[in-house]
């Protein structure tokens, strides 16, 4: 999520994890599925191994995003009173 006022990062969105390598200049694995249905298969073990490296970060960022959304969805009068009390 980006700030409307200055475009700065307020919260991370959907995480993306890339498995394996992709040799640029070669046909992408997902474009070979018509001839090789196994081109994009990733085992459970591979998923667990890669996700274990990022899971804490992904979960922490998800909690931050949920908290931010909760704050943004509070009624406007509650937001104004909190803003005034911080001045």
PDB file of N, CA, C and O in Angstrom:
ATOM      1  N   UNK A   1       0.850  -1.164   0.000  1.00  0.00           N
ATOM      2  CA  UNK A   1       0.000   0.000   0.000  1.00  0.00           C
ATOM      3  C   UNK A   1       0.895   1.226   0.000  1.00  0.00           C
ATOM      4  O   UNK A   1       1.863   1.323   0.755  1.00  0.00           O
ATOM      5  N   UNK A   2       0.540   2.153  -0.869  1.00  0.00           N
ATOM      6  CA  UNK A   2       1.299   3.392  -0.954  1.00  0.00           C
ATOM      7  C   UNK A   2       0.480   4.553  -0.408  1.00  0.00           C
ATOM      8  O   UNK A   2      -0.746   4.567  -0.516  1.00  0.00           O
ATOM      9  N   UNK A   3       1.157   5.507   0.167  1.00  0.00           N
ATOM     10  CA  UNK A   3       0.516   6.703   0.680  1.00  0.00           C
ATOM     11  C   UNK A   3      -0.030   7.530  -0.484  1.00  0.00           C
ATOM     12  O   UNK A   3       0.639   7.698  -1.504  1.00  0.00           O
ATOM     13  N   UNK A   4      -1.249   8.042  -0.322  1.00  0.00           N
ATOM     14  CA  UNK A   4      -1.812   8.902  -1.362  1.00  0.00           C
ATOM     15  C   UNK A   4      -1.118  10.255  -1.406  1.00  0.00           C
ATOM     16  O   UNK A   4      -1.084  10.903  -2.452  1.00  0.00           O
ATOM     17  N   UNK A   5      -0.569  10.680  -0.289  1.00  0.00           N
ATOM     18  CA  UNK A   5       0.027  12.013  -0.248  1.00  0.00           C
ATOM     19  C   UNK A   5       1.403  12.083  -0.900  1.00  0.00           C
ATOM     20  O   UNK A   5       1.698  13.029  -1.631  1.00  0.00           O
ATOM     21  N   UNK A   6       2.254  11.075  -0.635  1.00  0.00           N
ATOM     22  CA  UNK A   6       3.607  11.177  -1.200  1.00  0.00           C
ATOM     23  C   UNK A   6       4.095   9.899  -1.882  1.00  0.00           C
ATOM     24  O   UNK A   6       5.238   9.838  -2.334  1.00  0.00           O
ATOM     25  N   UNK A   7       3.247   8.892  -1.959  1.00  0.00           N
ATOM     26  CA  UNK A   7       3.607   7.657  -2.651  1.00  0.00           C
ATOM     27  C   UNK A   7       4.563   6.759  -1.892  1.00  0.00           C
ATOM     28  O   UNK A   7       5.089   5.798  -2.453  1.00  0.00           O
ATOM     29  N   UNK A   8       4.797   7.062  -0.608  1.00  0.00           N
ATOM     30  CA  UNK A   8       5.712   6.227   0.169  1.00  0.00           C
ATOM     31  C   UNK A   8       5.043   4.903   0.554  1.00  0.00           C
ATOM     32  O   UNK A   8       3.816   4.797   0.577  1.00  0.00           O
ATOM     33  N   UNK A   9       5.851   3.922   0.847  1.00  0.00           N
ATOM     34  CA  UNK A   9       5.356   2.601   1.206  1.00  0.00           C
ATOM     35  C   UNK A   9       4.775   2.631   2.613  1.00  0.00           C
ATOM     36  O   UNK A   9       5.460   2.986   3.572  1.00  0.00           O
ATOM     37  N   UNK A  10       3.500   2.253   2.724  1.00  0.00           N
ATOM     38  CA  UNK A  10       2.849   2.182   4.029  1.00  0.00           C
ATOM     39  C   UNK A  10       2.789   0.739   4.518  1.00  0.00           C
ATOM     40  O   UNK A  10       2.931   0.483   5.713  1.00  0.00           O
ATOM     41  N   UNK A  11       2.580  -0.200   3.605  1.00  0.00           N
ATOM     42  CA  UNK A  11       2.512  -1.618   3.950  1.00  0.00           C
ATOM     43  C   UNK A  11       2.795  -2.448   2.714  1.00  0.00           C
ATOM     44  O   UNK A  11       2.482  -2.049   1.592  1.00  0.00           O
ATOM     45  N   UNK A  12       3.391  -3.605   2.934  1.00  0.00           N
ATOM     46  CA  UNK A  12       3.666  -4.522   1.835  1.00  0.00           C
ATOM     47  C   UNK A  12       2.392  -5.237   1.423  1.00  0.00           C
ATOM     48  O   UNK A  12       1.489  -5.430   2.237  1.00  0.00           O
ATOM     49  N   UNK A  13       2.321  -5.626   0.163  1.00  0.00           N
ATOM     50  CA  UNK A  13       1.167  -6.350  -0.363  1.00  0.00           C
ATOM     51  C   UNK A  13       1.424  -7.842  -0.399  1.00  0.00           C
ATOM     52  O   UNK A  13       2.111  -8.382   0.468  1.00  0.00           O
ATOM     53  N   UNK A  14       0.877  -8.504  -1.395  1.00  0.00           N
ATOM     54  CA  UNK A  14       0.996  -9.948  -1.525  1.00  0.00           C
ATOM     55  C   UNK A  14       2.448 -10.349  -1.777  1.00  0.00           C
ATOM     56  O   UNK A  14       3.079  -9.858  -2.713  1.00  0.00           O
ATOM     57  N   UNK A  15       2.973 -11.243  -0.941  1.00  0.00           N
ATOM     58  CA  UNK A  15       4.363 -11.660  -1.166  1.00  0.00           C
ATOM     59  C   UNK A  15       4.484 -12.539  -2.407  1.00  0.00           C
ATOM     60  O   UNK A  15       3.566 -13.281  -2.755  1.00  0.00           O
ATOM     61  N   UNK A  16       5.616 -12.439  -3.053  1.00  0.00           N
ATOM     62  CA  UNK A  16       5.917 -13.264  -4.228  1.00  0.00           C
ATOM     63  C   UNK A  16       7.251 -13.954  -3.965  1.00  0.00           C
ATOM     64  O   UNK A  16       8.250 -13.307  -3.648  1.00  0.00           O
ATOM     65  N   UNK A  17       7.249 -15.257  -4.101  1.00  0.00           N
ATOM     66  CA  UNK A  17       8.476 -16.029  -3.929  1.00  0.00           C
ATOM     67  C   UNK A  17       8.758 -16.728  -5.251  1.00  0.00           C
ATOM     68  O   UNK A  17       7.894 -17.409  -5.803  1.00  0.00           O
ATOM     69  N   UNK A  18       9.960 -16.554  -5.743  1.00  0.00           N
ATOM     70  CA  UNK A  18      10.342 -17.155  -7.021  1.00  0.00           C
ATOM     71  C   UNK A  18      11.184 -18.392  -6.741  1.00  0.00           C
ATOM     72  O   UNK A  18      12.168 -18.339  -6.003  1.00  0.00           O
ATOM     73  N   UNK A  19      10.783 -19.498  -7.341  1.00  0.00           N
ATOM     74  CA  UNK A  19      11.486 -20.762  -7.169  1.00  0.00           C
ATOM     75  C   UNK A  19      12.378 -21.023  -8.368  1.00  0.00           C
ATOM     76  O   UNK A  19      11.983 -20.814  -9.515  1.00  0.00           O
ATOM     77  N   UNK A  20      13.579 -21.480  -8.088  1.00  0.00           N
ATOM     78  CA  UNK A  20      14.524 -21.906  -9.111  1.00  0.00           C
ATOM     79  C   UNK A  20      15.067 -20.717  -9.889  1.00  0.00           C
ATOM     80  O   UNK A  20      14.787 -19.564  -9.562  1.00  0.00           O
ATOM     81  N   UNK A  21      15.830 -21.008 -10.900  1.00  0.00           N
ATOM     82  CA  UNK A  21      16.442 -19.982 -11.734  1.00  0.00           C
ATOM     83  C   UNK A  21      15.711 -19.894 -13.072  1.00  0.00           C
ATOM     84  O   UNK A  21      15.066 -20.845 -13.515  1.00  0.00           O
ATOM     85  N   UNK A  22      15.828 -18.750 -13.689  1.00  0.00           N
ATOM     86  CA  UNK A  22      15.266 -18.551 -15.028  1.00  0.00           C
ATOM     87  C   UNK A  22      16.364 -17.972 -15.899  1.00  0.00           C
ATOM     88  O   UNK A  22      16.860 -16.875 -15.642  1.00  0.00           O
ATOM     89  N   UNK A  23      16.738 -18.708 -16.921  1.00  0.00           N
ATOM     90  CA  UNK A  23      17.786 -18.249 -17.834  1.00  0.00           C
ATOM     91  C   UNK A  23      17.171 -17.319 -18.870  1.00  0.00           C
ATOM     92  O   UNK A  23      16.430 -17.757 -19.749  1.00  0.00           O
ATOM     93  N   UNK A  24      17.484 -16.037 -18.758  1.00  0.00           N
ATOM     94  CA  UNK A  24      16.951 -15.076 -19.724  1.00  0.00           C
ATOM     95  C   UNK A  24      17.453 -15.425 -21.124  1.00  0.00           C
ATOM     96  O   UNK A  24      18.603 -15.823 -21.310  1.00  0.00           O
ATOM     97  N   UNK A  25      16.585 -15.268 -22.076  1.00  0.00           N
ATOM     98  CA  UNK A  25      16.910 -15.617 -23.449  1.00  0.00           C
ATOM     99  C   UNK A  25      16.365 -16.983 -23.826  1.00  0.00           C
ATOM    100  O   UNK A  25      16.181 -17.278 -25.007  1.00  0.00           O
ATOM    101  N   UNK A  26      16.106 -17.820 -22.821  1.00  0.00           N
ATOM    102  CA  UNK A  26      15.484 -19.117 -23.071  1.00  0.00           C
ATOM    103  C   UNK A  26      13.985 -18.990 -22.880  1.00  0.00           C
ATOM    104  O   UNK A  26      13.505 -18.045 -22.253  1.00  0.00           O
ATOM    105  N   UNK A  27      13.249 -19.948 -23.424  1.00  0.00           N
ATOM    106  CA  UNK A  27      11.795 -19.931 -23.279  1.00  0.00           C
ATOM    107  C   UNK A  27      11.446 -20.129 -21.803  1.00  0.00           C
ATOM    108  O   UNK A  27      11.949 -21.047 -21.155  1.00  0.00           O
ATOM    109  N   UNK A  28      10.593 -19.270 -21.290  1.00  0.00           N
ATOM    110  CA  UNK A  28      10.193 -19.324 -19.886  1.00  0.00           C
ATOM    111  C   UNK A  28       9.480 -20.639 -19.577  1.00  0.00           C
ATOM    112  O   UNK A  28       8.739 -21.148 -20.418  1.00  0.00           O
ATOM    113  N   UNK A  29       9.694 -21.198 -18.375  1.00  0.00           N
ATOM    114  CA  UNK A  29       9.070 -22.471 -18.035  1.00  0.00           C
ATOM    115  C   UNK A  29       7.548 -22.463 -18.178  1.00  0.00           C
ATOM    116  O   UNK A  29       6.965 -23.442 -18.643  1.00  0.00           O
ATOM    117  N   UNK A  30       6.907 -21.371 -17.785  1.00  0.00           N
ATOM    118  CA  UNK A  30       5.447 -21.316 -17.877  1.00  0.00           C
ATOM    119  C   UNK A  30       4.950 -21.247 -19.319  1.00  0.00           C
ATOM    120  O   UNK A  30       3.775 -21.493 -19.591  1.00  0.00           O
ATOM    121  N   UNK A  31       5.845 -20.912 -20.232  1.00  0.00           N
ATOM    122  CA  UNK A  31       5.464 -20.893 -21.645  1.00  0.00           C
ATOM    123  C   UNK A  31       5.737 -22.233 -22.321  1.00  0.00           C
ATOM    124  O   UNK A  31       5.423 -22.418 -23.496  1.00  0.00           O
ATOM    125  N   UNK A  32       6.323 -23.165 -21.574  1.00  0.00           N
ATOM    126  CA  UNK A  32       6.582 -24.504 -22.106  1.00  0.00           C
ATOM    127  C   UNK A  32       5.542 -25.518 -21.653  1.00  0.00           C
ATOM    128  O   UNK A  32       5.639 -26.697 -21.992  1.00  0.00           O
ATOM    129  N   UNK A  33       4.560 -25.078 -20.899  1.00  0.00           N
ATOM    130  CA  UNK A  33       3.581 -26.006 -20.336  1.00  0.00           C
ATOM    131  C   UNK A  33       2.805 -26.779 -21.392  1.00  0.00           C
ATOM    132  O   UNK A  33       2.367 -27.900 -21.131  1.00  0.00           O
ATOM    133  N   UNK A  34       2.624 -26.208 -22.581  1.00  0.00           N
ATOM    134  CA  UNK A  34       1.895 -26.922 -23.630  1.00  0.00           C
ATOM    135  C   UNK A  34       2.657 -28.152 -24.116  1.00  0.00           C
ATOM    136  O   UNK A  34       2.046 -29.126 -24.556  1.00  0.00           O
ATOM    137  N   UNK A  35       3.985 -28.113 -24.038  1.00  0.00           N
ATOM    138  CA  UNK A  35       4.781 -29.258 -24.479  1.00  0.00           C
ATOM    139  C   UNK A  35       5.391 -30.032 -23.320  1.00  0.00           C
ATOM    140  O   UNK A  35       5.741 -31.201 -23.475  1.00  0.00           O
ATOM    141  N   UNK A  36       5.521 -29.398 -22.165  1.00  0.00           N
ATOM    142  CA  UNK A  36       6.095 -30.051 -20.978  1.00  0.00           C
ATOM    143  C   UNK A  36       5.234 -29.698 -19.765  1.00  0.00           C
ATOM    144  O   UNK A  36       5.493 -28.697 -19.096  1.00  0.00           O
ATOM    145  N   UNK A  37       4.213 -30.509 -19.475  1.00  0.00           N
ATOM    146  CA  UNK A  37       3.295 -30.196 -18.372  1.00  0.00           C
ATOM    147  C   UNK A  37       3.971 -30.166 -16.999  1.00  0.00           C
ATOM    148  O   UNK A  37       3.380 -29.687 -16.031  1.00  0.00           O
ATOM    149  N   UNK A  38       5.185 -30.665 -16.908  1.00  0.00           N
ATOM    150  CA  UNK A  38       5.898 -30.691 -15.632  1.00  0.00           C
ATOM    151  C   UNK A  38       6.902 -29.536 -15.495  1.00  0.00           C
ATOM    152  O   UNK A  38       7.670 -29.494 -14.535  1.00  0.00           O
ATOM    153  N   UNK A  39       6.896 -28.625 -16.428  1.00  0.00           N
ATOM    154  CA  UNK A  39       7.898 -27.549 -16.469  1.00  0.00           C
ATOM    155  C   UNK A  39       7.874 -26.662 -15.228  1.00  0.00           C
ATOM    156  O   UNK A  39       8.901 -26.089 -14.861  1.00  0.00           O
ATOM    157  N   UNK A  40       6.745 -26.542 -14.592  1.00  0.00           N
ATOM    158  CA  UNK A  40       6.645 -25.631 -13.448  1.00  0.00           C
ATOM    159  C   UNK A  40       6.352 -26.343 -12.133  1.00  0.00           C
ATOM    160  O   UNK A  40       5.922 -25.706 -11.172  1.00  0.00           O
ATOM    161  N   UNK A  41       6.572 -27.626 -12.077  1.00  0.00           N
ATOM    162  CA  UNK A  41       6.278 -28.375 -10.854  1.00  0.00           C
ATOM    163  C   UNK A  41       7.306 -28.037  -9.781  1.00  0.00           C
ATOM    164  O   UNK A  41       8.512 -28.019 -10.027  1.00  0.00           O
ATOM    165  N   UNK A  42       6.791 -27.770  -8.588  1.00  0.00           N
ATOM    166  CA  UNK A  42       7.624 -27.492  -7.420  1.00  0.00           C
ATOM    167  C   UNK A  42       7.163 -28.447  -6.328  1.00  0.00           C
ATOM    168  O   UNK A  42       5.965 -28.545  -6.058  1.00  0.00           O
ATOM    169  N   UNK A  43       8.083 -29.140  -5.707  1.00  0.00           N
ATOM    170  CA  UNK A  43       7.716 -30.108  -4.675  1.00  0.00           C
ATOM    171  C   UNK A  43       7.360 -29.395  -3.367  1.00  0.00           C
ATOM    172  O   UNK A  43       7.724 -28.239  -3.154  1.00  0.00           O
ATOM    173  N   UNK A  44       6.652 -30.101  -2.510  1.00  0.00           N
ATOM    174  CA  UNK A  44       6.307 -29.566  -1.191  1.00  0.00           C
ATOM    175  C   UNK A  44       7.582 -29.261  -0.414  1.00  0.00           C
ATOM    176  O   UNK A  44       7.672 -28.241   0.270  1.00  0.00           O
ATOM    177  N   UNK A  45       8.558 -30.141  -0.521  1.00  0.00           N
ATOM    178  CA  UNK A  45       9.829 -29.928   0.181  1.00  0.00           C
ATOM    179  C   UNK A  45      10.515 -28.641  -0.282  1.00  0.00           C
ATOM    180  O   UNK A  45      11.065 -27.899   0.532  1.00  0.00           O
ATOM    181  N   UNK A  46      10.482 -28.380  -1.586  1.00  0.00           N
ATOM    182  CA  UNK A  46      11.087 -27.145  -2.113  1.00  0.00           C
ATOM    183  C   UNK A  46      10.338 -25.927  -1.579  1.00  0.00           C
ATOM    184  O   UNK A  46      10.956 -24.939  -1.182  1.00  0.00           O
ATOM    185  N   UNK A  47       9.023 -25.999  -1.570  1.00  0.00           N
ATOM    186  CA  UNK A  47       8.213 -24.877  -1.065  1.00  0.00           C
ATOM    187  C   UNK A  47       8.527 -24.626   0.402  1.00  0.00           C
ATOM    188  O   UNK A  47       8.747 -23.484   0.806  1.00  0.00           O
ATOM    189  N   UNK A  48       8.548 -25.691   1.204  1.00  0.00           N
ATOM    190  CA  UNK A  48       8.828 -25.539   2.633  1.00  0.00           C
ATOM    191  C   UNK A  48      10.226 -24.967   2.874  1.00  0.00           C
ATOM    192  O   UNK A  48      10.414 -24.117   3.745  1.00  0.00           O
ATOM    193  N   UNK A  49      11.196 -25.435   2.105  1.00  0.00           N
ATOM    194  CA  UNK A  49      12.566 -24.958   2.267  1.00  0.00           C
ATOM    195  C   UNK A  49      12.674 -23.463   1.967  1.00  0.00           C
ATOM    196  O   UNK A  49      13.279 -22.713   2.733  1.00  0.00           O
ATOM    197  N   UNK A  50      12.094 -23.044   0.866  1.00  0.00           N
ATOM    198  CA  UNK A  50      12.182 -21.635   0.480  1.00  0.00           C
ATOM    199  C   UNK A  50      11.351 -20.762   1.418  1.00  0.00           C
ATOM    200  O   UNK A  50      11.819 -19.715   1.866  1.00  0.00           O
ATOM    201  N   UNK A  51      10.128 -21.182   1.717  1.00  0.00           N
ATOM    202  CA  UNK A  51       9.276 -20.366   2.582  1.00  0.00           C
ATOM    203  C   UNK A  51       9.837 -20.233   3.988  1.00  0.00           C
ATOM    204  O   UNK A  51       9.640 -19.204   4.633  1.00  0.00           O
ATOM    205  N   UNK A  52      10.533 -21.254   4.475  1.00  0.00           N
ATOM    206  CA  UNK A  52      11.085 -21.175   5.823  1.00  0.00           C
ATOM    207  C   UNK A  52      12.054 -20.007   5.961  1.00  0.00           C
ATOM    208  O   UNK A  52      12.225 -19.465   7.053  1.00  0.00           O
ATOM    209  N   UNK A  53      12.679 -19.623   4.872  1.00  0.00           N
ATOM    210  CA  UNK A  53      13.614 -18.492   4.888  1.00  0.00           C
ATOM    211  C   UNK A  53      12.897 -17.149   5.018  1.00  0.00           C
ATOM    212  O   UNK A  53      13.481 -16.180   5.504  1.00  0.00           O
ATOM    213  N   UNK A  54      11.647 -17.085   4.590  1.00  0.00           N
ATOM    214  CA  UNK A  54      10.918 -15.807   4.512  1.00  0.00           C
ATOM    215  C   UNK A  54       9.667 -15.754   5.378  1.00  0.00           C
ATOM    216  O   UNK A  54       9.044 -14.698   5.495  1.00  0.00           O
ATOM    217  N   UNK A  55       9.291 -16.868   5.982  1.00  0.00           N
ATOM    218  CA  UNK A  55       7.994 -16.948   6.655  1.00  0.00           C
ATOM    219  C   UNK A  55       7.813 -15.899   7.746  1.00  0.00           C
ATOM    220  O   UNK A  55       6.763 -15.260   7.811  1.00  0.00           O
ATOM    221  N   UNK A  56       8.806 -15.709   8.597  1.00  0.00           N
ATOM    222  CA  UNK A  56       8.670 -14.726   9.674  1.00  0.00           C
ATOM    223  C   UNK A  56       8.478 -13.316   9.126  1.00  0.00           C
ATOM    224  O   UNK A  56       7.682 -12.544   9.660  1.00  0.00           O
ATOM    225  N   UNK A  57       9.193 -12.985   8.080  1.00  0.00           N
ATOM    226  CA  UNK A  57       9.056 -11.670   7.448  1.00  0.00           C
ATOM    227  C   UNK A  57       7.668 -11.514   6.823  1.00  0.00           C
ATOM    228  O   UNK A  57       7.029 -10.473   6.973  1.00  0.00           O
ATOM    229  N   UNK A  58       7.210 -12.550   6.126  1.00  0.00           N
ATOM    230  CA  UNK A  58       5.886 -12.515   5.487  1.00  0.00           C
ATOM    231  C   UNK A  58       4.803 -12.334   6.540  1.00  0.00           C
ATOM    232  O   UNK A  58       3.909 -11.504   6.372  1.00  0.00           O
ATOM    233  N   UNK A  59       4.871 -13.099   7.623  1.00  0.00           N
ATOM    234  CA  UNK A  59       3.848 -13.010   8.679  1.00  0.00           C
ATOM    235  C   UNK A  59       3.894 -11.658   9.387  1.00  0.00           C
ATOM    236  O   UNK A  59       2.851 -11.079   9.689  1.00  0.00           O
ATOM    237  N   UNK A  60       5.094 -11.156   9.650  1.00  0.00           N
ATOM    238  CA  UNK A  60       5.216  -9.846  10.294  1.00  0.00           C
ATOM    239  C   UNK A  60       4.650  -8.731   9.430  1.00  0.00           C
ATOM    240  O   UNK A  60       3.962  -7.842   9.931  1.00  0.00           O
ATOM    241  N   UNK A  61       4.934  -8.776   8.147  1.00  0.00           N
ATOM    242  CA  UNK A  61       4.404  -7.755   7.237  1.00  0.00           C
ATOM    243  C   UNK A  61       2.895  -7.871   7.091  1.00  0.00           C
ATOM    244  O   UNK A  61       2.206  -6.863   6.931  1.00  0.00           O
ATOM    245  N   UNK A  62       2.378  -9.093   7.145  1.00  0.00           N
ATOM    246  CA  UNK A  62       0.921  -9.281   7.076  1.00  0.00           C
ATOM    247  C   UNK A  62       0.251  -8.674   8.305  1.00  0.00           C
ATOM    248  O   UNK A  62      -0.795  -8.035   8.188  1.00  0.00           O
ATOM    249  N   UNK A  63       0.846  -8.870   9.483  1.00  0.00           N
ATOM    250  CA  UNK A  63       0.286  -8.273  10.710  1.00  0.00           C
ATOM    251  C   UNK A  63       0.302  -6.740  10.629  1.00  0.00           C
ATOM    252  O   UNK A  63      -0.665  -6.081  11.010  1.00  0.00           O
ATOM    253  N   UNK A  64       1.416  -6.184  10.127  1.00  0.00           N
ATOM    254  CA  UNK A  64       1.507  -4.725   9.986  1.00  0.00           C
ATOM    255  C   UNK A  64       0.439  -4.205   9.024  1.00  0.00           C
ATOM    256  O   UNK A  64      -0.186  -3.176   9.283  1.00  0.00           O
ATOM    257  N   UNK A  65       0.233  -4.912   7.925  1.00  0.00           N
ATOM    258  CA  UNK A  65      -0.766  -4.502   6.945  1.00  0.00           C
ATOM    259  C   UNK A  65      -2.165  -4.548   7.550  1.00  0.00           C
ATOM    260  O   UNK A  65      -2.953  -3.620   7.369  1.00  0.00           O
ATOM    261  N   UNK A  66      -2.475  -5.630   8.269  1.00  0.00           N
ATOM    262  CA  UNK A  66      -3.786  -5.760   8.907  1.00  0.00           C
ATOM    263  C   UNK A  66      -4.016  -4.642   9.915  1.00  0.00           C
ATOM    264  O   UNK A  66      -5.112  -4.087   9.985  1.00  0.00           O
ATOM    265  N   UNK A  67      -2.992  -4.307  10.694  1.00  0.00           N
ATOM    266  CA  UNK A  67      -3.118  -3.223  11.671  1.00  0.00           C
ATOM    267  C   UNK A  67      -3.358  -1.892  10.973  1.00  0.00           C
ATOM    268  O   UNK A  67      -4.193  -1.103  11.415  1.00  0.00           O
ATOM    269  N   UNK A  68      -2.642  -1.636   9.896  1.00  0.00           N
ATOM    270  CA  UNK A  68      -2.824  -0.397   9.142  1.00  0.00           C
ATOM    271  C   UNK A  68      -4.224  -0.319   8.555  1.00  0.00           C
ATOM    272  O   UNK A  68      -4.876   0.721   8.644  1.00  0.00           O
ATOM    273  N   UNK A  69      -4.685  -1.393   7.964  1.00  0.00           N
ATOM    274  CA  UNK A  69      -6.032  -1.413   7.391  1.00  0.00           C
ATOM    275  C   UNK A  69      -7.063  -1.173   8.483  1.00  0.00           C
ATOM    276  O   UNK A  69      -8.032  -0.442   8.275  1.00  0.00           O
ATOM    277  N   UNK A  70      -6.860  -1.785   9.646  1.00  0.00           N
ATOM    278  CA  UNK A  70      -7.767  -1.560  10.772  1.00  0.00           C
ATOM    279  C   UNK A  70      -7.824  -0.099  11.168  1.00  0.00           C
ATOM    280  O   UNK A  70      -8.897   0.428  11.461  1.00  0.00           O
ATOM    281  N   UNK A  71      -6.673   0.557  11.178  1.00  0.00           N
ATOM    282  CA  UNK A  71      -6.629   1.988  11.511  1.00  0.00           C
ATOM    283  C   UNK A  71      -7.325   2.823  10.434  1.00  0.00           C
ATOM    284  O   UNK A  71      -8.056   3.763  10.746  1.00  0.00           O
ATOM    285  N   UNK A  72      -7.097   2.479   9.181  1.00  0.00           N
ATOM    286  CA  UNK A  72      -7.683   3.254   8.085  1.00  0.00           C
ATOM    287  C   UNK A  72      -9.196   3.082   7.988  1.00  0.00           C
ATOM    288  O   UNK A  72      -9.886   3.957   7.464  1.00  0.00           O
ATOM    289  N   UNK A  73      -9.713   1.972   8.483  1.00  0.00           N
ATOM    290  CA  UNK A  73     -11.145   1.709   8.395  1.00  0.00           C
ATOM    291  C   UNK A  73     -11.926   2.210   9.607  1.00  0.00           C
ATOM    292  O   UNK A  73     -13.152   2.099   9.644  1.00  0.00           O
ATOM    293  N   UNK A  74     -11.224   2.762  10.600  1.00  0.00           N
ATOM    294  CA  UNK A  74     -11.930   3.308  11.763  1.00  0.00           C
ATOM    295  C   UNK A  74     -12.748   4.516  11.333  1.00  0.00           C
ATOM    296  O   UNK A  74     -12.379   5.210  10.385  1.00  0.00           O
ATOM    297  N   UNK A  75     -13.858   4.774  12.021  1.00  0.00           N
ATOM    298  CA  UNK A  75     -14.687   5.934  11.665  1.00  0.00           C
ATOM    299  C   UNK A  75     -13.892   7.233  11.689  1.00  0.00           C
ATOM    300  O   UNK A  75     -12.972   7.398  12.490  1.00  0.00           O
ATOM    301  N   UNK A  76     -14.257   8.149  10.803  1.00  0.00           N
ATOM    302  CA  UNK A  76     -13.544   9.416  10.633  1.00  0.00           C
ATOM    303  C   UNK A  76     -13.491  10.224  11.933  1.00  0.00           C
ATOM    304  O   UNK A  76     -12.448  10.800  12.242  1.00  0.00           O
ATOM    305  N   UNK A  77     -14.592  10.284  12.710  1.00  0.00           N
ATOM    306  CA  UNK A  77     -14.589  11.073  13.946  1.00  0.00           C
ATOM    307  C   UNK A  77     -13.599  10.494  14.953  1.00  0.00           C
ATOM    308  O   UNK A  77     -12.983  11.251  15.704  1.00  0.00           O
ATOM    309  N   UNK A  78     -13.431   9.179  14.988  1.00  0.00           N
ATOM    310  CA  UNK A  78     -12.450   8.556  15.872  1.00  0.00           C
ATOM    311  C   UNK A  78     -11.041   8.925  15.419  1.00  0.00           C
ATOM    312  O   UNK A  78     -10.177   9.196  16.253  1.00  0.00           O
ATOM    313  N   UNK A  79     -10.804   8.938  14.133  1.00  0.00           N
ATOM    314  CA  UNK A  79      -9.503   9.300  13.575  1.00  0.00           C
ATOM    315  C   UNK A  79      -9.163  10.743  13.905  1.00  0.00           C
ATOM    316  O   UNK A  79      -8.022  11.039  14.262  1.00  0.00           O
ATOM    317  N   UNK A  80     -10.131  11.651  13.793  1.00  0.00           N
ATOM    318  CA  UNK A  80      -9.881  13.066  14.097  1.00  0.00           C
ATOM    319  C   UNK A  80      -9.559  13.268  15.563  1.00  0.00           C
ATOM    320  O   UNK A  80      -8.678  14.061  15.896  1.00  0.00           O
ATOM    321  N   UNK A  81     -10.265  12.557  16.459  1.00  0.00           N
ATOM    322  CA  UNK A  81     -10.006  12.725  17.879  1.00  0.00           C
ATOM    323  C   UNK A  81      -8.621  12.189  18.234  1.00  0.00           C
ATOM    324  O   UNK A  81      -7.941  12.774  19.077  1.00  0.00           O
ATOM    325  N   UNK A  82      -8.188  11.092  17.612  1.00  0.00           N
ATOM    326  CA  UNK A  82      -6.855  10.561  17.867  1.00  0.00           C
ATOM    327  C   UNK A  82      -5.793  11.511  17.337  1.00  0.00           C
ATOM    328  O   UNK A  82      -4.744  11.673  17.961  1.00  0.00           O
ATOM    329  N   UNK A  83      -6.046  12.142  16.197  1.00  0.00           N
ATOM    330  CA  UNK A  83      -5.094  13.077  15.613  1.00  0.00           C
ATOM    331  C   UNK A  83      -4.945  14.293  16.523  1.00  0.00           C
ATOM    332  O   UNK A  83      -3.830  14.763  16.753  1.00  0.00           O
ATOM    333  N   UNK A  84      -6.050  14.799  17.038  1.00  0.00           N
ATOM    334  CA  UNK A  84      -6.006  15.956  17.931  1.00  0.00           C
ATOM    335  C   UNK A  84      -5.266  15.619  19.217  1.00  0.00           C
ATOM    336  O   UNK A  84      -4.517  16.451  19.729  1.00  0.00           O
ATOM    337  N   UNK A  85      -5.459  14.414  19.751  1.00  0.00           N
ATOM    338  CA  UNK A  85      -4.818  14.060  21.011  1.00  0.00           C
ATOM    339  C   UNK A  85      -3.301  13.887  20.852  1.00  0.00           C
ATOM    340  O   UNK A  85      -2.570  13.942  21.841  1.00  0.00           O
ATOM    341  N   UNK A  86      -2.830  13.682  19.632  1.00  0.00           N
ATOM    342  CA  UNK A  86      -1.398  13.542  19.406  1.00  0.00           C
ATOM    343  C   UNK A  86      -0.709  14.885  19.235  1.00  0.00           C
ATOM    344  O   UNK A  86       0.517  14.956  19.323  1.00  0.00           O
ATOM    345  N   UNK A  87      -1.457  15.946  18.995  1.00  0.00           N
ATOM    346  CA  UNK A  87      -0.866  17.285  18.802  1.00  0.00           C
ATOM    347  C   UNK A  87      -0.315  17.855  20.081  1.00  0.00           C
ATOM    348  O   UNK A  87       0.212  18.967  20.085  1.00  0.00           O
TER     349      UNK A  87
END
